[in-house]
Amino acid sequence: MLRTVITGTGSYLPEKVLTNDDLARMVDTSDEWIRTRTGIRRRHIAADGETTSDLAVRAARSALEAAGRAAADIDMVLVATTSPDYSFPATAVIVQERLGMRPGSVAFDLQAVCSGFVYGLATADAFIRSGQAGKVLLIGAEVISRLLDWTDRNTCVLFGDGAGAVVLEAQEGRGANADRGILHTRLHADGRYRDLLTMTGGPATTGTIGKVVMNGREVFRHAVIDLAEVLEEVLREAGVSPEEVDLMVPHQANIRILEATAKKLGLPMDKVFVTIADHGNTSAASIPLALDQAVREGRAAPGDLLLLEAMGGGFTWGASLVRL
């Protein structure tokens, strides 16, 4: 059977760094308040004029180099983002042109907020396993700083900008959990809770971008419950125990969510890859940024069994079991 295998990872973070002390000079907060509640110490912020496609292209080139592939080899590019360059055209077509991909290759954006990369993995996997694509470039990229109210300390302290990418390729497998590639994925959504983490505007409502607003207490509660359930669901359906997982690479939203989710799963924190202290919450870029860092630091190696998970506005959430 065809398997969707990660053959290269890449990432890019903007040069500008915004520390908690910097934020304390902007809003009523402190380094101690932010660190104890979120685990974040600093985050990267895109420069003036630096767009989501700029970040995406840098991450994509890094992933292509790691995979030993040229842009012309790629059949499809997917960009998971909440902060596209434009309402249209899709950021993916801008990336397609700038990378020099084949004209006529498939390119589109995918919007599931912080769950975008996991939703993108499932989408790419479906295209590859159906034979419609042999090589897919999946990018999570965000300039979420442009969507923030910098006077709202409940949201502006949480987010940062960045991009991560993976090259996914079709390879033959035996249909067993020992195969390399995406082994099992589960996705969910529940629109009843969309107002708990949302934007105050949009093209068809206010005609403006709006700003991020969040009910942090309720988002935390749902995240811990829903993420633990989907992780257990993926492992159970794949026939894998938590002890067999080599590393969990989660969406980096809040250190307390990561700790509570790992505890419910019975997974020690030394098996959870954490980057939130230096990245903040980079939404759809969060998992691929962390994955690339884990690979380059040697924490994730070929043959390792990885568990990826995310939850975002919508609510959307999902998990994927992948053998690197």
Secondary structure, DSSP 8 states (H G I E B T S, - for coil): -EEEEEEEEEEE--SEEEEHHHHHTTSS--HHHHHHHH---EEEE--TT--HHHHHHHHHHHHHHHHT--GGG-SEEEEE-SS-SSSSS-HHHHHHHHHT--TT-EEEEE--GGGHHHHHHHHHHHHHHTTS-SEEEEEEEE-GGGG--TT-HHHHTTB--EEEEEEEEEEE--SSTTSSEEEEEEEEE-GGGGGGEEES--TTTTSS---EEE-HHHHHHHHHHHHHHHHHHHHHHHT--GGG-SEEEE--S-HHHHHHHHHHHT--GGGB---HHHH-B-GGGHHHHHHHHHHHTTSS-TT-EEEEEEEETTTEEEEEEEE-
